[in-house]
Amino acid sequence: MTSLAMAAGFHALPLPIIQLSLSAVLKCGQSFRWSAYPLNLPAGDASSPTHEYRFCLRDRVVCLRQTATHILYRTVLPDPQPGADQQELLEAETLLWLKDYFQLNVDLALLYGEWGSRDKVFLGIQDRFSGIRMLRQDPWENLISFICSSNNNISRITKMVQSLSKEYSPPLLSLPVPDGSGVEETYHPFPPPSALAHPDVSARLRSLGFGYRADFIHRTAKMLVDTHGDSMHSRESSEPSERWLMTLRHMSTEDARAELLKFVGVGRKVADCVLLMSLDKTDVVPVDTHVHQIAIKYYGMKGSTKGKTNMTPKLYDELCTKFVKVWGDYAGWAHSVLFTSDLKSFASHGLPQTMSTPPASPVKNRKKRSREMTDLASTNLLSTSSSSESATATGFACSPNLAKRVKKR
Ligand SMILES: *[C@@H]1O[C@H](CO)[C@@H](O)[C@H](O)[C@H]1NC(C)=O
């Protein structure tokens, strides 16, 4: 592993997959800007990396690979390429960023143990869905991404966030994709608030397919820039409104939520996603009707499983309180594991290879099966971006597990 890693210019950070699974965490609807590329490496042992993941920051592209025992990382800057000494400094900075972004100070194995001992439902899925931790994202990118997430699914949010970056942020650099095909990919950082505050942004985003979210994005950016200014000091890599959003980390959950709710297109659920995913509020569980149904069926909350219940602020609070009682201080993190286990795109995640390709079934059968599974499919914990994916009712990957567990109780 090490020689291979070094050959490609990677540094290695020891980290077992139970602490972090890149293939799960980077695709489960937290961040929408990571690119994943399959590697065409000579067949190694089972612990060789299968993919490279890339993320474009303001000044650099971070490339990651994962083995059974290590995270491999590499920093790429635009030309001119740095000398060896400066490259080492950059890698040290990237390592600090990785530790912060993946919150590696938090022992995930310890948390899984705790959640599993407190909750049989969690116990049933924890082995298939290991290494799923909360990212600590940039609050500005997180806020705009989750304004895009309303009434949307992961693949469409990903397209939107990528086109937002391509449209409003100049390319940082191009790199060949790592499969040896020679194809180059161009990387754009996430655009700063000032770029999205221009008056013509709303119309342009509409024409790019953002729908009603176009106006929300523009007005939110404008509000931030009008309030905090857009002057970027030469030594700062962020704008004042981005730095102000960072300060919400030091506020109480209630105060930070109140600030977020002032933005256009931000309701309780979107605000809670931002609190959890970029503002360090580990116990916040973003709630929607799916989560409500789960709470009724598996966690003993009162309510009807038939028909829709209006989500009142009081009910929302009761559900959060319940989940904190079940999972503890890191309830939001636990929720994201259950959320991921229910994504359609994770239907074969963590299963033995032979089972990982679901048998092709005629559409008619699939439909019938979906109907039969309605009860289970509605156990989606898709509280944030993917309610429409959940609405397709095929995301029942973990539902048989859930059902089994619940019958035993
Ligand atoms: C996501 O939403 C778009 C637009 O509503 C739809 O065309 C697409 O099929 C959906 N994708 C998934 C995976 O549900």
The ligand as a MOL file (V3000), in Angstrom:
LIG
                    3D

  0  0  0     0  0            999 V3000
M  V30 BEGIN CTAB
M  V30 COUNTS 14 14 0 0 0
M  V30 BEGIN ATOM
M  V30 1 C -34.7340 13.3080 -8.8120 0
M  V30 2 O -35.6380 14.3160 -9.1860 0
M  V30 3 C -35.6970 14.5430 -10.5750 0
M  V30 4 C -36.6210 15.7230 -10.7970 0
M  V30 5 O -37.7490 15.6740 -9.9890 0
M  V30 6 C -36.1610 13.2760 -11.2990 0
M  V30 7 O -36.2220 13.4860 -12.6890 0
M  V30 8 C -35.2050 12.1550 -10.9710 0
M  V30 9 O -35.6530 10.9440 -11.5420 0
M  V30 10 C -35.0810 11.9800 -9.4710 0
M  V30 11 N -34.0340 11.0240 -9.1910 0
M  V30 12 C -34.1500 10.0820 -8.2550 0
M  V30 13 C -32.9570 9.2070 -8.0640 0
M  V30 14 O -35.1550 9.9180 -7.6150 0
M  V30 END ATOM
M  V30 BEGIN BOND
M  V30 1 1 1 2
M  V30 2 1 1 10
M  V30 3 1 2 3
M  V30 4 1 3 4
M  V30 5 1 3 6
M  V30 6 1 4 5
M  V30 7 1 6 7
M  V30 8 1 6 8
M  V30 9 1 8 9
M  V30 10 1 8 10
M  V30 11 1 10 11
M  V30 12 1 11 12
M  V30 13 1 12 13
M  V30 14 2 12 14
M  V30 END BOND
M  V30 END CTAB
M  END
